[in-house]
Structures are given as structure tokens and as C-alpha cells.
Amino acid sequence: MNKKGIVFMAMGFELGGMIFGALFLGRLIDNTYDLNGIGTLIIIFLVMGGWFYHLYILLRRFMEDDEASEIEDSKHLH
């Protein structure tokens, strides 16, 4: 399996862990401040926003690497 495949597979486990942690932290906040689920909802949205930003940065980096390798390959062909 190539490096990119492993990275994206690991991101699935990362997302699962982040959601589990957000649920735990959100329930703790809800129980402490009697928020009836609002704390959990806010924490999950914050975690998901951070994860999507992380995904965007990672995809951008992979696209830049692909462009650089295509340019390098075209130089070797000529």
C-alpha cells in the first residue's frame, strides 16, 4: 500500500477517535453546566470543523506533491 493510502486510512481512525473524545468532553460539559446536549453539539461541530480543515491542508499538500512529481517526470522524459 502506498503512503497516501495509509495516511487516508489513518485519518478514518483519527476521525473516530476525535468524535469519541468530543462526545466524552461534550457530555462532561453538559453534565457540569446542565446544558441538555448543547455542549456536546458545539464540541462536535468544533471538532468536525477542525478535522475538515486538517483534511483540506492534507489534500492541498498531496496535490502540490503530485504537481511537483509530474513536472519532475516531464523533465526526465525530455
C-alpha positions as CSV (number, residue, x, y, z in Angstrom):
1,M,0.0,0.0,0.0
2,N,1.3,3.4,-0.8
3,K,1.9,6.2,1.6
4,K,-1.1,8.2,0.6
5,G,-3.4,5.3,1.1
6,I,-2.1,4.7,4.6
7,V,-2.5,8.4,5.5
8,F,-6.1,8.4,4.5
9,M,-6.9,5.1,6.2
10,A,-5.3,6.5,9.4
11,M,-7.5,9.6,9.1
12,G,-10.6,7.4,9.4
13,F,-9.4,6.2,12.7
14,E,-8.4,9.7,13.7
15,L,-11.9,10.9,13.0
16,G,-13.5,8.2,15.0
17,G,-11.2,8.9,18.0
18,M,-12.0,12.6,17.7
19,I,-15.7,12.1,17.7
20,F,-15.5,9.7,20.6
21,G,-13.4,12.3,22.5
22,A,-15.8,15.1,21.6
23,L,-18.8,13.1,22.8
24,F,-17.0,12.4,26.1
25,L,-16.0,16.0,26.6
26,G,-19.4,17.3,25.5
27,R,-21.2,15.1,27.9
28,L,-18.9,16.2,30.7
29,I,-19.6,19.9,29.9
30,D,-23.3,19.2,29.6
31,N,-23.5,17.5,33.0
32,T,-21.3,20.2,34.6
33,Y,-23.3,23.2,33.3
34,D,-26.7,21.5,32.7
35,L,-26.8,22.3,29.0
36,N,-29.1,19.5,27.8
37,G,-26.9,18.4,24.9
38,I,-25.9,21.9,23.6
39,G,-22.3,21.5,24.8
40,T,-21.9,18.1,23.0
41,L,-23.3,19.6,19.8
42,I,-21.0,22.6,20.0
43,I,-17.9,20.4,20.7
44,I,-18.7,18.0,17.9
45,F,-19.1,20.9,15.4
46,L,-15.8,22.4,16.5
47,V,-14.1,19.0,16.2
48,M,-15.6,18.4,12.7
49,G,-14.6,21.9,11.6
50,G,-11.0,21.3,12.7
51,W,-10.9,17.9,11.1
52,F,-12.2,19.2,7.7
53,Y,-9.6,22.0,7.9
54,H,-6.9,19.3,8.5
55,L,-8.3,17.3,5.6
56,Y,-8.1,20.4,3.3
57,I,-4.5,21.1,4.3
58,L,-3.6,17.5,3.7
59,L,-5.3,17.3,0.3
60,R,-3.6,20.6,-0.8
61,R,-0.2,19.2,0.2
62,F,-0.8,16.0,-1.7
63,M,-1.9,18.0,-4.8
64,E,1.3,20.1,-4.6
65,D,3.4,16.9,-4.3
66,D,1.6,15.4,-7.4
67,E,2.2,18.5,-9.4
68,A,5.9,18.6,-8.4
69,S,6.3,14.9,-9.4
70,E,4.6,15.4,-12.7
71,I,7.0,18.3,-13.5
72,E,10.0,16.2,-12.4
73,D,8.8,13.3,-14.6
74,S,8.3,15.5,-17.6
75,K,11.9,16.8,-17.2
76,H,13.3,13.3,-17.3
77,L,11.3,12.4,-20.5
78,H,12.9,15.2,-22.5
